[in-house]
């Protein structure tokens, strides 16, 4: 079985957060209706990551 590369383990979460942020910002600036909902959901990803990290660190 092939093991995941260390770089992928390090950069996977920041990459997902960055892509979600970019998608959310572009959707917020360029669209209305469904794009507003996409932007809200996508821009919630970084907030959820911060809350998850703080909760995990508090343990």
N, CA, C and O atoms as CSV, one atom per row, in Angstrom:
chain,resi,resn,atom,element,x,y,z
A,1,UNK,N,N,0.837,-1.166,0.000
A,1,UNK,CA,C,0.000,0.000,0.000
A,1,UNK,C,C,0.896,1.248,0.000
A,1,UNK,O,O,1.919,1.293,0.683
A,2,UNK,N,N,0.497,2.241,-0.768
A,2,UNK,CA,C,1.287,3.455,-0.898
A,2,UNK,C,C,0.937,4.443,0.220
A,2,UNK,O,O,-0.237,4.683,0.502
A,3,UNK,N,N,1.949,5.000,0.837
A,3,UNK,CA,C,1.732,5.985,1.903
A,3,UNK,C,C,1.599,7.367,1.297
A,3,UNK,O,O,2.179,7.651,0.248
A,4,UNK,N,N,0.835,8.229,1.958
A,4,UNK,CA,C,0.684,9.608,1.498
A,4,UNK,C,C,1.989,10.361,1.706
A,4,UNK,O,O,2.704,10.132,2.682
A,5,UNK,N,N,2.286,11.247,0.792
A,5,UNK,CA,C,3.519,12.011,0.936
A,5,UNK,C,C,3.370,13.005,2.085
A,5,UNK,O,O,2.273,13.499,2.346
A,6,UNK,N,N,4.457,13.291,2.760
A,6,UNK,CA,C,4.395,14.239,3.883
A,6,UNK,C,C,3.928,15.629,3.456
A,6,UNK,O,O,3.239,16.306,4.219
A,7,UNK,N,N,4.291,16.064,2.248
A,7,UNK,CA,C,3.861,17.379,1.793
A,7,UNK,C,C,2.348,17.452,1.653
A,7,UNK,O,O,1.741,18.474,1.973
A,8,UNK,N,N,1.746,16.384,1.183
A,8,UNK,CA,C,0.291,16.372,1.041
A,8,UNK,C,C,-0.382,16.425,2.405
A,8,UNK,O,O,-1.410,17.083,2.564
A,9,UNK,N,N,0.180,15.748,3.377
A,9,UNK,CA,C,-0.390,15.779,4.730
A,9,UNK,C,C,-0.265,17.168,5.335
A,9,UNK,O,O,-1.138,17.587,6.095
A,10,UNK,N,N,0.803,17.890,5.012
A,10,UNK,CA,C,1.026,19.214,5.581
A,10,UNK,C,C,0.136,20.256,4.918
A,10,UNK,O,O,-0.441,21.102,5.601
A,11,UNK,N,N,0.021,20.202,3.602
A,11,UNK,CA,C,-0.628,21.273,2.867
A,11,UNK,C,C,-2.068,20.986,2.452
A,11,UNK,O,O,-2.673,21.827,1.787
A,12,UNK,N,N,-2.635,19.861,2.805
A,12,UNK,CA,C,-3.999,19.532,2.374
A,12,UNK,C,C,-5.031,20.484,2.979
A,12,UNK,O,O,-5.848,21.047,2.250
A,13,UNK,N,N,-5.005,20.667,4.265
A,13,UNK,CA,C,-5.999,21.531,4.929
A,13,UNK,C,C,-5.857,22.993,4.508
A,13,UNK,O,O,-6.867,23.618,4.184
A,14,UNK,N,N,-4.651,23.567,4.497
A,14,UNK,CA,C,-4.548,24.956,4.035
A,14,UNK,C,C,-4.975,25.135,2.576
A,14,UNK,O,O,-5.530,26.172,2.215
A,15,UNK,N,N,-4.719,24.138,1.747
A,15,UNK,CA,C,-5.134,24.205,0.348
A,15,UNK,C,C,-6.654,24.226,0.230
A,15,UNK,O,O,-7.207,25.013,-0.538
A,16,UNK,N,N,-7.330,23.367,0.986
A,16,UNK,CA,C,-8.794,23.337,0.967
A,16,UNK,C,C,-9.365,24.650,1.481
A,16,UNK,O,O,-10.317,25.177,0.905
A,17,UNK,N,N,-8.800,25.180,2.549
A,17,UNK,CA,C,-9.271,26.445,3.106
A,17,UNK,C,C,-9.058,27.584,2.109
A,17,UNK,O,O,-9.933,28.432,1.939
A,18,UNK,N,N,-7.920,27.604,1.463
A,18,UNK,CA,C,-7.632,28.657,0.478
A,18,UNK,C,C,-8.539,28.596,-0.730
A,18,UNK,O,O,-9.023,29.627,-1.197
A,19,UNK,N,N,-8.775,27.404,-1.239
A,19,UNK,CA,C,-9.661,27.256,-2.398
A,19,UNK,C,C,-11.088,27.632,-2.026
A,19,UNK,O,O,-11.766,28.312,-2.796
A,20,UNK,N,N,-11.550,27.204,-0.868
A,20,UNK,CA,C,-12.907,27.558,-0.429
A,20,UNK,C,C,-13.036,29.067,-0.257
A,20,UNK,O,O,-14.061,29.641,-0.624
A,21,UNK,N,N,-12.026,29.710,0.290
A,21,UNK,CA,C,-12.059,31.164,0.457
A,21,UNK,C,C,-12.113,31.874,-0.897
A,21,UNK,O,O,-12.889,32.811,-1.082
A,22,UNK,N,N,-11.294,31.426,-1.829
A,22,UNK,CA,C,-11.279,32.042,-3.161
A,22,UNK,C,C,-12.609,31.866,-3.873
A,22,UNK,O,O,-13.121,32.808,-4.478
A,23,UNK,N,N,-13.171,30.667,-3.806
A,23,UNK,CA,C,-14.474,30.412,-4.435
A,23,UNK,C,C,-15.540,31.285,-3.784
A,23,UNK,O,O,-16.370,31.868,-4.481
A,24,UNK,N,N,-15.527,31.383,-2.464
A,24,UNK,CA,C,-16.507,32.195,-1.767
A,24,UNK,C,C,-16.405,33.664,-2.110
A,24,UNK,O,O,-17.422,34.329,-2.306
A,25,UNK,N,N,-15.184,34.179,-2.186
A,25,UNK,CA,C,-15.015,35.594,-2.511
A,25,UNK,C,C,-15.428,35.900,-3.937
A,25,UNK,O,O,-16.081,36.913,-4.187
A,26,UNK,N,N,-15.061,35.043,-4.871
A,26,UNK,CA,C,-15.455,35.258,-6.266
A,26,UNK,C,C,-16.968,35.163,-6.411
A,26,UNK,O,O,-17.573,35.975,-7.111
A,27,UNK,N,N,-17.584,34.188,-5.761
A,27,UNK,CA,C,-19.040,34.052,-5.838
A,27,UNK,C,C,-19.734,35.261,-5.225
A,27,UNK,O,O,-20.753,35.714,-5.746
A,28,UNK,N,N,-19.206,35.785,-4.143
A,28,UNK,CA,C,-19.819,36.948,-3.490
A,28,UNK,C,C,-19.711,38.196,-4.360
A,28,UNK,O,O,-20.616,39.031,-4.365
A,29,UNK,N,N,-18.624,38.323,-5.085
A,29,UNK,CA,C,-18.416,39.530,-5.887
A,29,UNK,C,C,-19.090,39.487,-7.253
A,29,UNK,O,O,-19.355,40.536,-7.840
A,30,UNK,N,N,-19.368,38.310,-7.761
A,30,UNK,CA,C,-19.833,38.213,-9.147
A,30,UNK,C,C,-21.277,37.782,-9.310
A,30,UNK,O,O,-21.815,37.906,-10.410
A,31,UNK,N,N,-21.929,37.284,-8.279
A,31,UNK,CA,C,-23.258,36.739,-8.513
A,31,UNK,C,C,-24.282,37.144,-7.485
A,31,UNK,O,O,-23.976,37.763,-6.465
A,32,UNK,N,N,-25.518,36.771,-7.790
A,32,UNK,CA,C,-26.647,36.968,-6.886
A,32,UNK,C,C,-27.416,35.654,-6.802
A,32,UNK,O,O,-27.195,34.740,-7.596
A,33,UNK,N,N,-28.314,35.573,-5.838
A,33,UNK,CA,C,-29.146,34.379,-5.711
A,33,UNK,C,C,-28.369,33.200,-5.173
A,33,UNK,O,O,-27.929,33.210,-4.023
A,34,UNK,N,N,-28.198,32.180,-6.004
A,34,UNK,CA,C,-27.490,30.960,-5.592
A,34,UNK,C,C,-26.030,31.276,-5.258
A,34,UNK,O,O,-25.458,30.671,-4.352
A,35,UNK,N,N,-25.433,32.210,-5.978
A,35,UNK,CA,C,-24.037,32.573,-5.713
A,35,UNK,C,C,-23.872,33.141,-4.305
A,35,UNK,O,O,-22.827,32.960,-3.680
A,36,UNK,N,N,-24.892,33.822,-3.809
A,36,UNK,CA,C,-24.825,34.324,-2.433
A,36,UNK,C,C,-24.735,33.165,-1.442
A,36,UNK,O,O,-23.957,33.207,-0.489
A,37,UNK,N,N,-25.536,32.138,-1.678
A,37,UNK,CA,C,-25.498,30.971,-0.794
A,37,UNK,C,C,-24.161,30.241,-0.902
A,37,UNK,O,O,-23.614,29.792,0.105
A,38,UNK,N,N,-23.638,30.123,-2.112
A,38,UNK,CA,C,-22.326,29.489,-2.302
A,38,UNK,C,C,-21.258,30.272,-1.547
A,38,UNK,O,O,-20.390,29.681,-0.906
A,39,UNK,N,N,-21.319,31.589,-1.620
A,39,UNK,CA,C,-20.317,32.395,-0.930
A,39,UNK,C,C,-20.424,32.238,0.580
A,39,UNK,O,O,-19.402,32.143,1.259
A,40,UNK,N,N,-21.633,32.208,1.119
A,40,UNK,CA,C,-21.809,32.024,2.563
A,40,UNK,C,C,-21.240,30.687,3.010
A,40,UNK,O,O,-20.532,30.610,4.014
A,41,UNK,N,N,-21.551,29.638,2.264
A,41,UNK,CA,C,-21.074,28.303,2.644
A,41,UNK,C,C,-19.551,28.231,2.526
A,41,UNK,O,O,-18.878,27.736,3.429
A,42,UNK,N,N,-19.014,28.725,1.412
A,42,UNK,CA,C,-17.567,28.647,1.192
A,42,UNK,C,C,-16.801,29.495,2.200
A,42,UNK,O,O,-15.727,29.094,2.647
A,43,UNK,N,N,-17.331,30.651,2.563
A,43,UNK,CA,C,-16.627,31.503,3.517
A,43,UNK,C,C,-16.812,31.049,4.957
A,43,UNK,O,O,-16.171,31.588,5.860
A,44,UNK,N,N,-17.664,30.081,5.182
A,44,UNK,CA,C,-17.806,29.496,6.505
A,44,UNK,C,C,-16.705,28.465,6.775
A,44,UNK,O,O,-16.409,28.169,7.933
A,45,UNK,N,N,-16.102,27.923,5.724
A,45,UNK,CA,C,-15.059,26.902,5.882
A,45,UNK,C,C,-13.887,27.413,6.727
A,45,UNK,O,O,-13.495,26.720,7.666
A,46,UNK,N,N,-13.307,28.584,6.448
A,46,UNK,CA,C,-12.206,29.051,7.309
A,46,UNK,C,C,-12.643,29.286,8.752
A,46,UNK,O,O,-11.898,28.990,9.686
A,47,UNK,N,N,-13.832,29.810,8.931
A,47,UNK,CA,C,-14.349,30.027,10.280
A,47,UNK,C,C,-14.501,28.703,11.022
A,47,UNK,O,O,-14.128,28.597,12.190
A,48,UNK,N,N,-15.044,27.706,10.353
A,48,UNK,CA,C,-15.205,26.383,10.969
A,48,UNK,C,C,-13.841,25.775,11.309
A,48,UNK,O,O,-13.697,25.116,12.338
A,49,UNK,N,N,-12.849,25.992,10.453
A,49,UNK,CA,C,-11.508,25.465,10.717
A,49,UNK,C,C,-10.890,26.107,11.954
A,49,UNK,O,O,-10.239,25.428,12.748
A,50,UNK,N,N,-11.090,27.397,12.120
A,50,UNK,CA,C,-10.560,28.094,13.300
A,50,UNK,C,C,-11.253,27.603,14.565
A,50,UNK,O,O,-10.597,27.336,15.572
A,51,UNK,N,N,-12.577,27.482,14.515
A,51,UNK,CA,C,-13.322,26.998,15.683
A,51,UNK,C,C,-12.897,25.583,16.034
A,51,UNK,O,O,-12.712,25.269,17.210
A,52,UNK,N,N,-12.738,24.718,15.028
A,52,UNK,CA,C,-12.318,23.335,15.268
A,52,UNK,C,C,-10.920,23.298,15.890
A,52,UNK,O,O,-10.680,22.549,16.837
A,53,UNK,N,N,-10.000,24.107,15.358
A,53,UNK,CA,C,-8.622,24.106,15.871
A,53,UNK,C,C,-8.567,24.631,17.307
A,53,UNK,O,O,-7.839,24.092,18.141
A,54,UNK,N,N,-9.337,25.685,17.593
A,54,UNK,CA,C,-9.357,26.217,18.970
A,54,UNK,C,C,-9.957,25.217,19.956
A,54,UNK,O,O,-9.469,25.068,21.077
A,55,UNK,N,N,-11.013,24.539,19.529
A,55,UNK,CA,C,-11.634,23.551,20.409
A,55,UNK,C,C,-10.701,22.375,20.656
A,55,UNK,O,O,-10.629,21.849,21.766
A,56,UNK,N,N,-9.994,21.973,19.621
A,56,UNK,CA,C,-9.063,20.853,19.777
A,56,UNK,C,C,-7.876,21.242,20.660
A,56,UNK,O,O,-7.380,20.430,21.440
A,57,UNK,N,N,-7.431,22.480,20.528
A,57,UNK,CA,C,-6.298,22.928,21.331
A,57,UNK,C,C,-6.689,23.099,22.801
A,57,UNK,O,O,-5.846,22.939,23.684
A,58,UNK,N,N,-7.944,23.418,23.070
A,58,UNK,CA,C,-8.402,23.637,24.439
A,58,UNK,C,C,-8.449,22.345,25.243
A,58,UNK,O,O,-8.418,22.379,26.473
A,59,UNK,N,N,-8.522,21.223,24.568
A,59,UNK,CA,C,-8.581,19.934,25.279
A,59,UNK,C,C,-7.348,19.620,25.985
A,59,UNK,O,O,-7.252,18.573,26.625
